[in-house]
Amino acid sequence: MGILQRKTPLEKEWEALRKREDAFLAARVEKEDTRLNQLLAEKVPPGLQDTLDKGFYKAFQLIFEKGTGVIEKTYRRDQLEQTSQVNRYAHDLRRDRKTIKAFSKEARAAGTKGVLLSGVSGIGMGLLGVGLPDIPLFTGMVLRTVYEIALGYGYGYDTEEERYFILLLIQGAVSHGEALEALDAQVNRYIWSQALPAGYDRDAQLQKTAGALSKELLYMKFLQGIPLVGAVGGAYDVVYMKQVSAYARLKYQRRLLLGSGAQGDNL
């Protein structure tokens, strides 16, 4: 690029996105071992991890097979699709940063709504001492938030490919360190190829994503099962919903920019 040549709006947005992606990864190099976690580690009963694994796995399985229609009753899919089509038309005409940011605006709104709902639900369940039964509800809200973000950027969620992508996003959002770096590369490869990996097994991926969630939420879901003080554990639903929302927005924007012609990478 010549010294006097200005960067295009697409190049500027790509550069800004890469900085946000790097910041997300840098903030999750290591899992924080808080004093609360240390105290709870001594009290968590044997077998709870396995119970959570199965709980999240069954929740994803049930929603993918029978629950998507129920989730769609909580928002206007047709309206979201219409808005994304209008944004796409404006972007194709103008190709400026304003039209790119229009997609982000819709996605942020979906993310904020998901965070608020998860907070109300998690704290309410915690006050009642409801921990494990909250798993299907929390899983549904996570998927609802990602679905709305996807629609905001003009993508669906009904195909096997899109479900694989969504499972990777959720798994990556609650991972740390080298595991997150490997998953992030896997997510980026999918965005580049738009294809399932060779020998893809949905059941195996469901187990991986469920396992990542249960490992991250183990102590908080245990705490949430204790009446009144469980509100503290339930409040952490907000923390994890923020992480999922933030990571999903980053990666759907990457898809948008690469689909618009950004000269990015597949790693």
C-alpha positions as CSV (number, residue, x, y, z in Angstrom):
1,M,0.0,0.0,0.0
2,G,1.4,3.4,-1.0
3,I,2.3,5.9,1.7
4,L,-0.5,8.3,0.6
5,Q,-3.1,5.6,0.0
6,R,-5.8,5.7,2.5
7,K,-7.3,2.5,4.0
8,T,-10.7,1.6,2.8
9,P,-13.7,1.4,5.2
10,L,-13.5,-2.4,5.0
11,E,-9.8,-2.4,5.8
12,K,-10.4,-0.1,8.8
13,E,-13.2,-2.3,10.1
14,W,-11.1,-5.4,9.6
15,E,-8.2,-3.9,11.6
16,A,-10.5,-2.8,14.4
17,L,-12.0,-6.3,14.5
18,R,-8.6,-8.0,14.7
19,K,-7.7,-5.8,17.7
20,R,-11.0,-6.8,19.5
21,E,-10.4,-10.5,18.7
22,D,-6.8,-10.2,20.1
23,A,-8.2,-8.4,23.2
24,F,-10.7,-11.2,23.8
25,L,-8.1,-13.9,23.6
26,A,-5.6,-12.0,25.8
27,A,-8.2,-11.5,28.5
28,R,-8.7,-15.3,28.7
29,V,-5.2,-16.6,28.8
30,E,-5.8,-18.2,32.2
31,K,-8.9,-19.1,34.1
32,E,-9.2,-17.0,37.3
33,D,-9.0,-19.1,40.4
34,T,-11.0,-16.9,42.8
35,R,-11.2,-17.4,46.6
36,L,-14.9,-18.2,46.2
37,N,-14.0,-21.0,43.7
38,Q,-11.4,-22.4,46.1
39,L,-14.0,-22.5,48.9
40,L,-16.6,-24.1,46.8
41,A,-14.2,-26.7,45.4
42,E,-14.1,-28.3,48.8
43,K,-17.9,-28.6,49.0
44,V,-18.9,-29.7,45.5
45,P,-20.2,-33.3,45.7
46,P,-18.5,-36.0,43.6
47,G,-20.4,-36.7,40.4
48,L,-21.8,-33.1,40.0
49,Q,-19.5,-32.5,37.0
50,D,-20.9,-35.6,35.3
51,T,-24.4,-34.5,36.1
52,L,-23.8,-31.1,34.6
53,D,-22.2,-32.6,31.5
54,K,-25.3,-34.7,30.9
55,G,-27.6,-31.8,31.7
56,F,-26.1,-29.4,29.2
57,Y,-25.8,-32.2,26.6
58,K,-29.5,-33.1,26.9
59,A,-30.5,-29.5,26.8
60,F,-28.7,-28.8,23.5
61,Q,-29.9,-32.0,22.1
62,L,-33.5,-31.3,23.0
63,I,-33.5,-27.7,21.8
64,F,-31.9,-28.6,18.4
65,E,-34.4,-31.4,17.9
66,K,-37.6,-29.9,19.2
67,G,-37.0,-26.5,20.8
68,T,-35.9,-24.0,18.1
69,G,-39.6,-23.3,17.3
70,V,-40.3,-22.5,20.9
71,I,-37.3,-20.1,21.1
72,E,-38.5,-18.4,17.9
73,K,-41.7,-17.5,19.6
74,T,-39.8,-15.1,21.9
75,Y,-38.6,-12.8,19.1
76,R,-39.7,-11.7,15.6
77,R,-37.5,-13.7,13.2
78,D,-39.2,-12.2,10.1
79,Q,-38.5,-8.7,11.4
80,L,-34.9,-9.4,12.1
81,E,-34.4,-11.0,8.7
82,Q,-36.0,-8.0,7.0
83,T,-33.8,-5.5,8.9
84,S,-30.6,-7.5,8.0
85,Q,-31.7,-7.5,4.3
86,V,-32.1,-3.7,4.4
87,N,-28.7,-3.4,6.0
88,R,-27.2,-5.7,3.4
89,Y,-28.7,-3.7,0.6
90,A,-27.4,-0.4,2.0
91,H,-23.9,-2.0,2.6
92,D,-23.7,-3.4,-0.9
93,L,-24.5,0.1,-2.3
94,R,-22.3,2.2,-0.1
95,R,-19.6,0.0,1.5
96,D,-18.8,2.5,4.2
97,R,-18.2,2.0,7.9
98,K,-21.7,3.3,8.8
99,T,-23.4,0.5,6.9
100,I,-21.1,-2.1,8.4
101,K,-21.8,-0.8,11.9
102,A,-25.6,-1.1,11.3
103,F,-25.2,-4.9,11.5
104,S,-23.2,-4.5,14.8
105,K,-26.0,-2.3,16.2
106,E,-28.6,-5.1,15.8
107,A,-26.3,-7.7,17.2
108,R,-25.4,-5.6,20.3
109,A,-29.1,-5.1,21.0
110,A,-29.7,-8.8,20.9
111,G,-26.7,-9.4,23.2
112,T,-27.9,-6.8,25.7
113,K,-31.3,-8.3,25.8
114,G,-29.9,-11.8,26.4
115,V,-27.7,-10.6,29.2
116,L,-30.6,-8.9,31.0
117,L,-32.9,-11.9,30.7
118,S,-30.2,-14.3,31.9
119,G,-29.6,-12.0,34.9
120,V,-33.3,-11.9,35.9
121,S,-33.6,-15.7,35.4
122,G,-30.4,-16.7,37.1
123,I,-30.8,-14.5,40.2
124,G,-34.5,-15.5,40.5
125,M,-33.6,-19.2,40.3
126,G,-30.8,-18.7,42.8
127,L,-33.0,-17.1,45.4
128,L,-35.2,-20.1,45.2
129,G,-32.2,-22.5,45.4
130,V,-32.7,-23.8,41.9
131,G,-29.4,-24.8,40.3
132,L,-29.5,-27.8,38.0
133,P,-33.1,-27.3,36.8
134,D,-31.9,-23.9,35.5
135,I,-29.6,-25.6,32.9
136,P,-32.3,-26.0,30.1
137,L,-33.5,-22.5,30.6
138,F,-30.0,-21.0,30.6
139,T,-29.0,-23.1,27.5
140,G,-32.2,-21.9,25.7
141,M,-31.3,-18.3,26.5
142,V,-27.7,-18.8,25.3
143,L,-29.0,-20.2,22.0
144,R,-31.7,-17.5,21.7
145,T,-29.0,-14.8,22.0
146,V,-26.7,-16.4,19.4
147,Y,-29.7,-16.9,17.1
148,E,-30.6,-13.3,17.2
149,I,-27.0,-12.2,16.7
150,A,-26.8,-14.5,13.7
151,L,-30.0,-13.0,12.2
152,G,-28.7,-9.5,12.9
153,Y,-25.8,-10.2,10.6
154,G,-27.9,-11.9,8.0
155,Y,-27.1,-15.6,8.8
156,G,-29.4,-18.5,9.7
157,Y,-29.1,-21.2,12.2
158,D,-31.1,-24.1,10.8
159,T,-28.5,-26.1,8.9
160,E,-26.1,-28.6,10.3
161,E,-23.2,-26.3,9.3
162,E,-24.7,-23.3,11.2
163,R,-25.4,-25.5,14.3
164,Y,-21.8,-26.7,14.3
165,F,-20.6,-23.0,14.1
166,I,-22.9,-22.0,17.0
167,L,-21.6,-24.9,19.1
168,L,-18.0,-23.9,18.4
169,L,-18.8,-20.3,19.4
170,I,-20.3,-21.3,22.7
171,Q,-17.5,-23.7,23.5
172,G,-14.9,-21.0,22.6
173,A,-16.6,-18.3,24.6
174,V,-16.2,-20.3,27.9
175,S,-12.7,-21.7,27.2
176,H,-9.3,-20.4,28.2
177,G,-5.6,-20.4,27.1
178,E,-4.4,-22.9,24.6
179,A,-7.8,-24.5,24.3
180,L,-9.4,-21.2,23.4
181,E,-6.6,-20.5,20.8
182,A,-7.2,-23.9,19.2
183,L,-11.0,-23.4,19.1
184,D,-10.6,-19.8,17.8
185,A,-8.5,-21.2,14.9
186,Q,-11.2,-23.8,14.3
187,V,-13.9,-21.2,14.2
188,N,-11.9,-19.1,11.8
189,R,-11.3,-22.1,9.5
190,Y,-15.0,-22.7,9.4
191,I,-15.7,-19.1,8.5
192,W,-13.2,-19.4,5.7
193,S,-14.5,-22.7,4.3
194,Q,-18.2,-22.6,5.3
195,A,-18.0,-26.4,5.5
196,L,-18.2,-29.1,8.1
197,P,-14.9,-30.7,9.0
198,A,-14.2,-34.2,7.6
199,G,-15.8,-36.9,9.6
200,Y,-17.9,-34.4,11.6
201,D,-20.0,-36.0,14.4
202,R,-22.6,-33.7,15.9
203,D,-23.0,-35.8,19.0
204,A,-19.3,-35.6,19.7
205,Q,-19.4,-31.8,19.3
206,L,-22.5,-31.5,21.5
207,Q,-20.6,-33.3,24.2
208,K,-17.5,-31.0,23.8
209,T,-19.6,-27.9,24.1
210,A,-21.7,-29.3,27.0
211,G,-18.5,-30.3,28.8
212,A,-16.9,-26.8,28.3
213,L,-20.0,-25.2,29.8
214,S,-20.3,-27.5,32.7
215,K,-16.6,-27.2,33.6
216,E,-16.9,-23.4,33.6
217,L,-20.2,-23.2,35.5
218,L,-19.6,-26.1,37.9
219,Y,-19.1,-24.0,41.1
220,M,-21.7,-21.4,40.3
221,K,-24.4,-23.9,39.5
222,F,-23.6,-25.7,42.8
223,L,-23.9,-22.4,44.7
224,Q,-27.1,-21.5,42.8
225,G,-28.7,-24.6,44.3
226,I,-28.5,-23.1,47.8
227,P,-31.6,-20.9,48.6
228,L,-30.9,-17.1,48.9
229,V,-27.1,-17.2,48.6
230,G,-27.7,-19.0,45.3
231,A,-28.5,-15.6,43.9
232,V,-24.8,-15.0,43.7
233,G,-24.3,-18.1,41.6
234,G,-27.3,-17.2,39.5
235,A,-25.8,-13.8,38.8
236,Y,-22.9,-15.4,37.1
237,D,-25.3,-16.4,34.3
238,V,-24.9,-12.8,33.2
239,V,-21.1,-13.1,33.1
240,Y,-21.2,-16.1,30.8
241,M,-23.9,-14.7,28.7
242,K,-21.8,-11.6,28.1
243,Q,-18.9,-13.8,27.1
244,V,-21.0,-15.8,24.6
245,S,-22.5,-12.6,23.2
246,A,-19.2,-10.9,22.8
247,Y,-17.5,-13.8,21.1
248,A,-20.5,-14.5,18.8
249,R,-20.5,-10.8,17.7
250,L,-16.8,-10.9,16.9
251,K,-17.1,-14.0,14.8
252,Y,-20.3,-13.1,12.9
253,Q,-18.7,-9.7,12.1
254,R,-15.6,-11.6,10.8
255,R,-18.0,-13.6,8.5
256,L,-19.6,-10.4,7.3
257,L,-16.3,-8.6,6.6
258,L,-14.7,-11.6,4.8
259,G,-17.9,-12.1,2.8
260,S,-17.7,-8.4,1.8
261,G,-14.2,-8.9,0.4
262,A,-11.9,-8.2,3.4
263,Q,-8.5,-9.6,2.8
264,G,-8.3,-11.6,6.0
265,D,-6.9,-14.9,7.2
266,N,-8.2,-18.4,7.8
267,L,-6.3,-19.0,11.0
